[in-house]
Amino acid sequence: MDINNMTSYLQARFGDQLQVNPPDAWQVETDEFRLLVLLSADQSWLRLLAPLVPVQ
């Protein structure tokens, strides 16, 4: 995936649940999970894609 298309891809997949923290971070928050997406400092590669779920 092209990093330049990250926002549009996440918006298409998660809609209003997406929070964009320009220029290098995205967060998706739902009742079931939270997804954090972070780019490297130079924004050339994906540094972290971390799904977080509550303990049940």
N, CA, C and O atoms as a Tripos MOL2 file, in Angstrom:
@<TRIPOS>MOLECULE
protein
  224   223    56     0     0
PROTEIN
NO_CHARGES

@<TRIPOS>ATOM
      1 N           0.8430   -1.1810    0.0000 N.3       1 MET1
      2 CA          0.0000    0.0000    0.0000 C.3       1 MET1
      3 C           0.8830    1.2370    0.0000 C.2       1 MET1
      4 O           1.9030    1.2900    0.6870 O.2       1 MET1
      5 N           0.4850    2.2070   -0.7620 N.am      2 ASP2
      6 CA          1.1820    3.4880   -0.8100 C.3       2 ASP2
      7 C           0.8090    4.2920    0.4390 C.2       2 ASP2
      8 O          -0.3720    4.4730    0.7340 O.2       2 ASP2
      9 N           1.8000    4.7640    1.1560 N.am      3 ILE3
     10 CA          1.5560    5.5210    2.3840 C.3       3 ILE3
     11 C           0.7230    6.7710    2.1110 C.2       3 ILE3
     12 O          -0.0300    7.2080    2.9810 O.2       3 ILE3
     13 N           0.8440    7.3440    0.9330 N.am      4 ASN4
     14 CA          0.0620    8.5310    0.5850 C.3       4 ASN4
     15 C          -1.4350    8.2490    0.5330 C.2       4 ASN4
     16 O          -2.2370    9.1800    0.6100 O.2       4 ASN4
     17 N          -1.8230    6.9950    0.4050 N.am      5 ASN5
     18 CA         -3.2350    6.6270    0.3380 C.3       5 ASN5
     19 C          -3.7880    6.1320    1.6730 C.2       5 ASN5
     20 O          -4.9350    5.6910    1.7400 O.2       5 ASN5
     21 N          -2.9920    6.1990    2.7270 N.am      6 MET6
     22 CA         -3.3990    5.6480    4.0200 C.3       6 MET6
     23 C          -4.6870    6.2790    4.5480 C.2       6 MET6
     24 O          -5.5840    5.5530    4.9790 O.2       6 MET6
     25 N          -4.8030    7.5920    4.5270 N.am      7 THR7
     26 CA         -5.9940    8.2550    5.0530 C.3       7 THR7
     27 C          -7.2420    7.8430    4.2830 C.2       7 THR7
     28 O          -8.2590    7.5140    4.8930 O.2       7 THR7
     29 N          -7.1830    7.8560    2.9670 N.am      8 SER8
     30 CA         -8.3710    7.5010    2.1820 C.3       8 SER8
     31 C          -8.7510    6.0380    2.3860 C.2       8 SER8
     32 O          -9.9380    5.7170    2.4420 O.2       8 SER8
     33 N          -7.7730    5.1480    2.4980 N.am      9 TYR9
     34 CA         -8.0740    3.7360    2.7420 C.3       9 TYR9
     35 C          -8.7470    3.5580    4.1050 C.2       9 TYR9
     36 O          -9.7680    2.8770    4.2050 O.2       9 TYR9
     37 N          -8.1910    4.1550    5.1380 N.am     10 LEU10
     38 CA         -8.7650    4.0110    6.4790 C.3      10 LEU10
     39 C         -10.1410    4.6670    6.5730 C.2      10 LEU10
     40 O         -11.0190    4.1440    7.2600 O.2      10 LEU10
     41 N         -10.3480    5.8000    5.8980 N.am     11 GLN11
     42 CA        -11.6680    6.4400    5.8890 C.3      11 GLN11
     43 C         -12.6970    5.5600    5.1980 C.2      11 GLN11
     44 O         -13.8330    5.4530    5.6600 O.2      11 GLN11
     45 N         -12.3110    4.9330    4.1020 N.am     12 ALA12
     46 CA        -13.2340    4.0470    3.3940 C.3      12 ALA12
     47 C         -13.5960    2.8420    4.2550 C.2      12 ALA12
     48 O         -14.7310    2.3680    4.2120 O.2      12 ALA12
     49 N         -12.6520    2.3490    5.0260 N.am     13 ARG13
     50 CA        -12.8680    1.1510    5.8400 C.3      13 ARG13
     51 C         -13.5850    1.4550    7.1510 C.2      13 ARG13
     52 O         -14.4420    0.6800    7.5740 O.2      13 ARG13
     53 N         -13.2460    2.5870    7.8100 N.am     14 PHE14
     54 CA        -13.7490    2.8500    9.1550 C.3      14 PHE14
     55 C         -14.6050    4.1050    9.2790 C.2      14 PHE14
     56 O         -15.1910    4.3320   10.3380 O.2      14 PHE14
     57 N         -14.6960    4.9160    8.2490 N.am     15 GLY15
     58 CA        -15.5710    6.0900    8.2500 C.3      15 GLY15
     59 C         -15.2740    7.0720    9.3690 C.2      15 GLY15
     60 O         -14.1270    7.4650    9.5800 O.2      15 GLY15
     61 N         -16.3310    7.4670   10.0900 N.am     16 ASP16
     62 CA        -16.2240    8.4840   11.1370 C.3      16 ASP16
     63 C         -15.4260    8.0360   12.3550 C.2      16 ASP16
     64 O         -15.0820    8.8560   13.2060 O.2      16 ASP16
     65 N         -15.1350    6.7590   12.4430 N.am     17 GLN17
     66 CA        -14.3710    6.2560   13.5870 C.3      17 GLN17
     67 C         -12.8780    6.5650   13.4600 C.2      17 GLN17
     68 O         -12.1170    6.3330   14.3990 O.2      17 GLN17
     69 N         -12.4580    7.0820   12.3140 N.am     18 LEU18
     70 CA        -11.0530    7.3990   12.0770 C.3      18 LEU18
     71 C         -10.7150    8.7830   12.6110 C.2      18 LEU18
     72 O         -11.4330    9.7510   12.3610 O.2      18 LEU18
     73 N          -9.6160    8.8640   13.3480 N.am     19 GLN19
     74 CA         -9.0490   10.1360   13.7970 C.3      19 GLN19
     75 C          -7.6830   10.2750   13.1320 C.2      19 GLN19
     76 O          -6.8380    9.3870   13.2470 O.2      19 GLN19
     77 N          -7.4700   11.3880   12.4370 N.am     20 VAL20
     78 CA         -6.2090   11.6190   11.7330 C.3      20 VAL20
     79 C          -5.3870   12.6190   12.5380 C.2      20 VAL20
     80 O          -5.8710   13.6940   12.8900 O.2      20 VAL20
     81 N          -4.1460   12.2540   12.8230 N.am     21 ASN21
     82 CA         -3.2110   13.1290   13.5260 C.3      21 ASN21
     83 C          -2.0360   13.4030   12.5910 C.2      21 ASN21
     84 O          -0.9950   12.7530   12.6830 O.2      21 ASN21
     85 N          -2.2130   14.3770   11.6830 N.am     22 PRO22
     86 CA         -1.2020   14.6160   10.6580 C.3      22 PRO22
     87 C           0.1570   14.9300   11.2760 C.2      22 PRO22
     88 O           0.2150   15.4680   12.3820 O.2      22 PRO22
     89 N           1.2270   14.6120   10.6040 N.am     23 PRO23
     90 CA          1.2500   13.9660    9.2960 C.3      23 PRO23
     91 C           1.5100   12.4670    9.3650 C.2      23 PRO23
     92 O           1.6090   11.8140    8.3270 O.2      23 PRO23
     93 N           1.6260   11.9010   10.5880 N.am     24 ASP24
     94 CA          2.1650   10.5420   10.6510 C.3      24 ASP24
     95 C           1.4000    9.5660   11.5360 C.2      24 ASP24
     96 O           1.9440    8.5180   11.8840 O.2      24 ASP24
     97 N           0.1680    9.8660   11.9100 N.am     25 ALA25
     98 CA         -0.5420    8.9630   12.8120 C.3      25 ALA25
     99 C          -2.0410    8.9490   12.5250 C.2      25 ALA25
    100 O          -2.6380    9.9620   12.1590 O.2      25 ALA25
    101 N          -2.6270    7.7640   12.7040 N.am     26 TRP26
    102 CA         -4.0610    7.5630   12.5570 C.3      26 TRP26
    103 C          -4.5300    6.6890   13.7100 C.2      26 TRP26
    104 O          -3.7920    5.8340   14.2000 O.2      26 TRP26
    105 N          -5.7670    6.9150   14.1330 N.am     27 GLN27
    106 CA         -6.3440    6.0870   15.1870 C.3      27 GLN27
    107 C          -7.7870    5.7850   14.8250 C.2      27 GLN27
    108 O          -8.5360    6.6660   14.4020 O.2      27 GLN27
    109 N          -8.1600    4.5300   14.9970 N.am     28 VAL28
    110 CA         -9.5360    4.0970   14.8060 C.3      28 VAL28
    111 C         -10.0270    3.6260   16.1630 C.2      28 VAL28
    112 O          -9.3970    2.7800   16.7970 O.2      28 VAL28
    113 N         -11.1480    4.1720   16.6110 N.am     29 GLU29
    114 CA        -11.6770    3.7900   17.9070 C.3      29 GLU29
    115 C         -13.1180    3.3130   17.7480 C.2      29 GLU29
    116 O         -13.9800    4.0550   17.2780 O.2      29 GLU29
    117 N         -13.3670    2.0690   18.1460 N.am     30 THR30
    118 CA        -14.7100    1.4940   18.1250 C.3      30 THR30
    119 C         -15.0020    0.9340   19.5110 C.2      30 THR30
    120 O         -14.1450    0.9780   20.3930 O.2      30 THR30
    121 N         -16.2040    0.4100   19.7050 N.am     31 ASP31
    122 CA        -16.5400   -0.2280   20.9790 C.3      31 ASP31
    123 C         -15.7600   -1.5180   21.1820 C.2      31 ASP31
    124 O         -15.5100   -1.9150   22.3200 O.2      31 ASP31
    125 N         -15.3710   -2.1800   20.0910 N.am     32 GLU32
    126 CA        -14.7000   -3.4770   20.1730 C.3      32 GLU32
    127 C         -13.1800   -3.3940   20.1860 C.2      32 GLU32
    128 O         -12.5250   -4.2750   20.7420 O.2      32 GLU32
    129 N         -12.6020   -2.3500   19.5820 N.am     33 PHE33
    130 CA        -11.1440   -2.2770   19.4860 C.3      33 PHE33
    131 C         -10.6770   -0.8560   19.1980 C.2      33 PHE33
    132 O         -11.4620    0.0260   18.8520 O.2      33 PHE33
    133 N          -9.3790   -0.6710   19.3530 N.am     34 ARG34
    134 CA         -8.7010    0.5640   18.9530 C.3      34 ARG34
    135 C          -7.5260    0.1540   18.0790 C.2      34 ARG34
    136 O          -6.8070   -0.7920   18.4010 O.2      34 ARG34
    137 N          -7.3310    0.8630   16.9790 N.am     35 LEU35
    138 CA         -6.2430    0.5730   16.0560 C.3      35 LEU35
    139 C          -5.3630    1.8130   15.9410 C.2      35 LEU35
    140 O          -5.8480    2.9000   15.6290 O.2      35 LEU35
    141 N          -4.0660    1.6420   16.1950 N.am     36 LEU36
    142 CA         -3.1100    2.7320   16.0590 C.3      36 LEU36
    143 C          -2.2180    2.4610   14.8570 C.2      36 LEU36
    144 O          -1.6910    1.3580   14.7080 O.2      36 LEU36
    145 N          -2.0470    3.4550   14.0070 N.am     37 VAL37
    146 CA         -1.1840    3.3450   12.8320 C.3      37 VAL37
    147 C          -0.2010    4.5120   12.8970 C.2      37 VAL37
    148 O          -0.6040    5.6750   12.9320 O.2      37 VAL37
    149 N           1.0990    4.1870   12.9120 N.am     38 LEU38
    150 CA          2.1400    5.2120   12.9960 C.3      38 LEU38
    151 C           3.1620    5.0210   11.8850 C.2      38 LEU38
    152 O           3.5390    3.8940   11.5640 O.2      38 LEU38
    153 N           3.6070    6.1250   11.3010 N.am     39 LEU39
    154 CA          4.6600    6.0880   10.2880 C.3      39 LEU39
    155 C           6.0150    6.3650   10.9310 C.2      39 LEU39
    156 O           6.0920    6.8830   12.0450 O.2      39 LEU39
    157 N           7.0700    6.0180   10.2200 N.am     40 SER40
    158 CA          8.4260    6.3290   10.6610 C.3      40 SER40
    159 C           8.6240    7.8450   10.6640 C.2      40 SER40
    160 O           7.8100    8.5830   10.1090 O.2      40 SER40
    161 N           9.7030    8.3020   11.2900 N.am     41 ALA41
    162 CA          9.9740    9.7380   11.3870 C.3      41 ALA41
    163 C          10.0700   10.4090   10.0190 C.2      41 ALA41
    164 O           9.6360   11.5500    9.8550 O.2      41 ALA41
    165 N          10.6330    9.7090    9.0430 N.am     42 ASP42
    166 CA         10.7380   10.2960    7.6990 C.3      42 ASP42
    167 C           9.5310    9.9690    6.8170 C.2      42 ASP42
    168 O           9.5150   10.3000    5.6310 O.2      42 ASP42
    169 N           8.5240    9.3190    7.3980 N.am     43 GLN43
    170 CA          7.2570    8.9770    6.7400 C.3      43 GLN43
    171 C           7.4330    8.0980    5.5160 C.2      43 GLN43
    172 O           6.6340    8.1750    4.5820 O.2      43 GLN43
    173 N           8.4600    7.2690    5.5030 N.am     44 SER44
    174 CA          8.6960    6.4080    4.3460 C.3      44 SER44
    175 C           8.2450    4.9680    4.5660 C.2      44 SER44
    176 O           8.1730    4.1970    3.6100 O.2      44 SER44
    177 N           7.9370    4.5880    5.8160 N.am     45 TRP45
    178 CA          7.4970    3.2220    6.0830 C.3      45 TRP45
    179 C           6.6090    3.1810    7.3160 C.2      45 TRP45
    180 O           6.6330    4.0820    8.1540 O.2      45 TRP45
    181 N           5.8350    2.1240    7.4040 N.am     46 LEU46
    182 CA          4.9140    1.9170    8.5170 C.3      46 LEU46
    183 C           5.6990    1.4310    9.7270 C.2      46 LEU46
    184 O           6.3290    0.3750    9.6810 O.2      46 LEU46
    185 N           5.6600    2.1960   10.8010 N.am     47 ARG47
    186 CA          6.4160    1.8740   12.0020 C.3      47 ARG47
    187 C           5.6180    0.9810   12.9440 C.2      47 ARG47
    188 O           6.1830    0.0880   13.5740 O.2      47 ARG47
    189 N           4.3110    1.2120   13.0470 N.am     48 LEU48
    190 CA          3.5030    0.4700   14.0070 C.3      48 LEU48
    191 C           2.0750    0.3550   13.5070 C.2      48 LEU48
    192 O           1.4880    1.3280   13.0350 O.2      48 LEU48
    193 N           1.5330   -0.8240   13.6150 N.am     49 LEU49
    194 CA          0.1230   -1.0790   13.3540 C.3      49 LEU49
    195 C          -0.3270   -1.9430   14.5210 C.2      49 LEU49
    196 O          -0.1260   -3.1580   14.5090 O.2      49 LEU49
    197 N          -0.9350   -1.3270   15.5280 N.am     50 ALA50
    198 CA         -1.2300   -2.0280   16.7770 C.3      50 ALA50
    199 C          -2.7240   -2.0620   17.0640 C.2      50 ALA50
    200 O          -3.3190   -1.0290   17.3700 O.2      50 ALA50
    201 N          -3.3410   -3.2460   16.9690 N.am     51 PRO51
    202 CA         -4.7340   -3.3690   17.3930 C.3      51 PRO51
    203 C          -4.7770   -3.5780   18.9070 C.2      51 PRO51
    204 O          -4.0260   -4.3920   19.4440 O.2      51 PRO51
    205 N          -5.6460   -2.8530   19.5850 N.am     52 LEU52
    206 CA         -5.8140   -2.9760   21.0290 C.3      52 LEU52
    207 C          -7.2490   -3.3860   21.3080 C.2      52 LEU52
    208 O          -8.1840   -2.7810   20.7820 O.2      52 LEU52
    209 N          -7.4280   -4.4080   22.1300 N.am     53 VAL53
    210 CA         -8.7700   -4.8770   22.4680 C.3      53 VAL53
    211 C          -8.9010   -4.9400   23.9820 C.2      53 VAL53
    212 O          -7.9130   -5.1730   24.6780 O.2      53 VAL53
    213 N         -10.1150   -4.7350   24.5040 N.am     54 PRO54
    214 CA        -10.3040   -4.8110   25.9490 C.3      54 PRO54
    215 C         -10.2180   -6.2580   26.4390 C.2      54 PRO54
    216 O         -10.5190   -7.1970   25.7030 O.2      54 PRO54
    217 N          -9.8070   -6.4110   27.6730 N.am     55 VAL55
    218 CA         -9.7720   -7.7320   28.2990 C.3      55 VAL55
    219 C         -11.1950   -8.0970   28.6810 C.2      55 VAL55
    220 O         -11.9210   -7.2950   29.2680 O.2      55 VAL55
    221 N         -11.5820   -9.3190   28.3400 N.am     56 GLN56
    222 CA        -12.9610   -9.7340   28.6560 C.3      56 GLN56
    223 C         -12.9690  -10.9710   29.4950 C.2      56 GLN56
    224 O         -14.0370  -11.4650   29.8570 O.2      56 GLN56
@<TRIPOS>BOND
     1     1     2 1
     2     2     3 1
     3     3     4 2
     4     3     5 am
     5     5     6 1
     6     6     7 1
     7     7     8 2
     8     7     9 am
     9     9    10 1
    10    10    11 1
    11    11    12 2
    12    11    13 am
    13    13    14 1
    14    14    15 1
    15    15    16 2
    16    15    17 am
    17    17    18 1
    18    18    19 1
    19    19    20 2
    20    19    21 am
    21    21    22 1
    22    22    23 1
    23    23    24 2
    24    23    25 am
    25    25    26 1
    26    26    27 1
    27    27    28 2
    28    27    29 am
    29    29    30 1
    30    30    31 1
    31    31    32 2
    32    31    33 am
    33    33    34 1
    34    34    35 1
    35    35    36 2
    36    35    37 am
    37    37    38 1
    38    38    39 1
    39    39    40 2
    40    39    41 am
    41    41    42 1
    42    42    43 1
    43    43    44 2
    44    43    45 am
    45    45    46 1
    46    46    47 1
    47    47    48 2
    48    47    49 am
    49    49    50 1
    50    50    51 1
    51    51    52 2
    52    51    53 am
    53    53    54 1
    54    54    55 1
    55    55    56 2
    56    55    57 am
    57    57    58 1
    58    58    59 1
    59    59    60 2
    60    59    61 am
    61    61    62 1
    62    62    63 1
    63    63    64 2
    64    63    65 am
    65    65    66 1
    66    66    67 1
    67    67    68 2
    68    67    69 am
    69    69    70 1
    70    70    71 1
    71    71    72 2
    72    71    73 am
    73    73    74 1
    74    74    75 1
    75    75    76 2
    76    75    77 am
    77    77    78 1
    78    78    79 1
    79    79    80 2
    80    79    81 am
    81    81    82 1
    82    82    83 1
    83    83    84 2
    84    83    85 am
    85    85    86 1
    86    86    87 1
    87    87    88 2
    88    87    89 am
    89    89    90 1
    90    90    91 1
    91    91    92 2
    92    91    93 am
    93    93    94 1
    94    94    95 1
    95    95    96 2
    96    95    97 am
    97    97    98 1
    98    98    99 1
    99    99   100 2
   100    99   101 am
   101   101   102 1
   102   102   103 1
   103   103   104 2
   104   103   105 am
   105   105   106 1
   106   106   107 1
   107   107   108 2
   108   107   109 am
   109   109   110 1
   110   110   111 1
   111   111   112 2
   112   111   113 am
   113   113   114 1
   114   114   115 1
   115   115   116 2
   116   115   117 am
   117   117   118 1
   118   118   119 1
   119   119   120 2
   120   119   121 am
   121   121   122 1
   122   122   123 1
   123   123   124 2
   124   123   125 am
   125   125   126 1
   126   126   127 1
   127   127   128 2
   128   127   129 am
   129   129   130 1
   130   130   131 1
   131   131   132 2
   132   131   133 am
   133   133   134 1
   134   134   135 1
   135   135   136 2
   136   135   137 am
   137   137   138 1
   138   138   139 1
   139   139   140 2
   140   139   141 am
   141   141   142 1
   142   142   143 1
   143   143   144 2
   144   143   145 am
   145   145   146 1
   146   146   147 1
   147   147   148 2
   148   147   149 am
   149   149   150 1
   150   150   151 1
   151   151   152 2
   152   151   153 am
   153   153   154 1
   154   154   155 1
   155   155   156 2
   156   155   157 am
   157   157   158 1
   158   158   159 1
   159   159   160 2
   160   159   161 am
   161   161   162 1
   162   162   163 1
   163   163   164 2
   164   163   165 am
   165   165   166 1
   166   166   167 1
   167   167   168 2
   168   167   169 am
   169   169   170 1
   170   170   171 1
   171   171   172 2
   172   171   173 am
   173   173   174 1
   174   174   175 1
   175   175   176 2
   176   175   177 am
   177   177   178 1
   178   178   179 1
   179   179   180 2
   180   179   181 am
   181   181   182 1
   182   182   183 1
   183   183   184 2
   184   183   185 am
   185   185   186 1
   186   186   187 1
   187   187   188 2
   188   187   189 am
   189   189   190 1
   190   190   191 1
   191   191   192 2
   192   191   193 am
   193   193   194 1
   194   194   195 1
   195   195   196 2
   196   195   197 am
   197   197   198 1
   198   198   199 1
   199   199   200 2
   200   199   201 am
   201   201   202 1
   202   202   203 1
   203   203   204 2
   204   203   205 am
   205   205   206 1
   206   206   207 1
   207   207   208 2
   208   207   209 am
   209   209   210 1
   210   210   211 1
   211   211   212 2
   212   211   213 am
   213   213   214 1
   214   214   215 1
   215   215   216 2
   216   215   217 am
   217   217   218 1
   218   218   219 1
   219   219   220 2
   220   219   221 am
   221   221   222 1
   222   222   223 1
   223   223   224 2
@<TRIPOS>SUBSTRUCTURE
     1 MET1         2 RESIDUE 1 A MET
     2 ASP2         6 RESIDUE 1 A ASP
     3 ILE3        10 RESIDUE 1 A ILE
     4 ASN4        14 RESIDUE 1 A ASN
     5 ASN5        18 RESIDUE 1 A ASN
     6 MET6        22 RESIDUE 1 A MET
     7 THR7        26 RESIDUE 1 A THR
     8 SER8        30 RESIDUE 1 A SER
     9 TYR9        34 RESIDUE 1 A TYR
    10 LEU10       38 RESIDUE 1 A LEU
    11 GLN11       42 RESIDUE 1 A GLN
    12 ALA12       46 RESIDUE 1 A ALA
    13 ARG13       50 RESIDUE 1 A ARG
    14 PHE14       54 RESIDUE 1 A PHE
    15 GLY15       58 RESIDUE 1 A GLY
    16 ASP16       62 RESIDUE 1 A ASP
    17 GLN17       66 RESIDUE 1 A GLN
    18 LEU18       70 RESIDUE 1 A LEU
    19 GLN19       74 RESIDUE 1 A GLN
    20 VAL20       78 RESIDUE 1 A VAL
    21 ASN21       82 RESIDUE 1 A ASN
    22 PRO22       86 RESIDUE 1 A PRO
    23 PRO23       90 RESIDUE 1 A PRO
    24 ASP24       94 RESIDUE 1 A ASP
    25 ALA25       98 RESIDUE 1 A ALA
    26 TRP26      102 RESIDUE 1 A TRP
    27 GLN27      106 RESIDUE 1 A GLN
    28 VAL28      110 RESIDUE 1 A VAL
    29 GLU29      114 RESIDUE 1 A GLU
    30 THR30      118 RESIDUE 1 A THR
    31 ASP31      122 RESIDUE 1 A ASP
    32 GLU32      126 RESIDUE 1 A GLU
    33 PHE33      130 RESIDUE 1 A PHE
    34 ARG34      134 RESIDUE 1 A ARG
    35 LEU35      138 RESIDUE 1 A LEU
    36 LEU36      142 RESIDUE 1 A LEU
    37 VAL37      146 RESIDUE 1 A VAL
    38 LEU38      150 RESIDUE 1 A LEU
    39 LEU39      154 RESIDUE 1 A LEU
    40 SER40      158 RESIDUE 1 A SER
    41 ALA41      162 RESIDUE 1 A ALA
    42 ASP42      166 RESIDUE 1 A ASP
    43 GLN43      170 RESIDUE 1 A GLN
    44 SER44      174 RESIDUE 1 A SER
    45 TRP45      178 RESIDUE 1 A TRP
    46 LEU46      182 RESIDUE 1 A LEU
    47 ARG47      186 RESIDUE 1 A ARG
    48 LEU48      190 RESIDUE 1 A LEU
    49 LEU49      194 RESIDUE 1 A LEU
    50 ALA50      198 RESIDUE 1 A ALA
    51 PRO51      202 RESIDUE 1 A PRO
    52 LEU52      206 RESIDUE 1 A LEU
    53 VAL53      210 RESIDUE 1 A VAL
    54 PRO54      214 RESIDUE 1 A PRO
    55 VAL55      218 RESIDUE 1 A VAL
    56 GLN56      222 RESIDUE 1 A GLN
